[in-house]
Amino acid sequence: MIHSEMTGILDRPQRRIEKTWDAGELGQAALAYADTLHNLARYLTGYDTDADDLVQETYARALQAAGQFTPGTNLKAWLFRILRNTFISRYRRERNNPVVGGFDITEPAVGVAAEDHWFMDDAELDRLRKVVAAEIEAALMTLSEDARTVILLDLEGLTEGEVAEVIGCPLGTVKSRLARARAALRLRLKDYAR
């Protein structure tokens, strides 16, 4: 009898139980990506305040979906995907909004962040750095949202496969978008390439 019960147990298909994180564990791990999320959000929205709101909403959505995230998968790519989808949802929602702008809209910051003191000792070099940074940012902002997103995710160190996962499109599409976006940036910044 014991032998027949043991064979019955052994013959059952084994279910893999994968551990999921609770919101606290996910939140702790996700904080490491706050700056990179803000960088992408800043380029998508064009404004620091909107970027802050977008990152905050991204974290809120990620924490709500903590049970869906499986440790061992790419947390950074998962967060970027949530941020991008949140941005697209906001854009679609606000596209038909008759109220455009508001009192708290500020011009996008151009140049060096206040806490960045890398070249602050040399005023001429600092002015040159601001001009170049402004032109690079302007060139990035002329790209389509998809091209800009692919470039920024590439700059954040994601592989093409991870970028495809974030954007939700095939790897070949990412490769072609990245090639076209790089070519467009080279064309717009050709004076610096000489």
Secondary structure by P-SEA (a helix, b strand, c coil): caaaaaaaaaacbbbbbbbbbcaaaaaaaaccaaaaaaaaaaaacccaaaaaaaaaaaaaaaaaacccccccccaaaaaaaaaaaaaaaaaaaaccccccccccccccccccccccccccccaaaaaaaaaaaaaaaaaaaaccaaaaaaaaaaaacccaaaaaaaacccaaaaaaaaaaaaaaaaaaaccccc
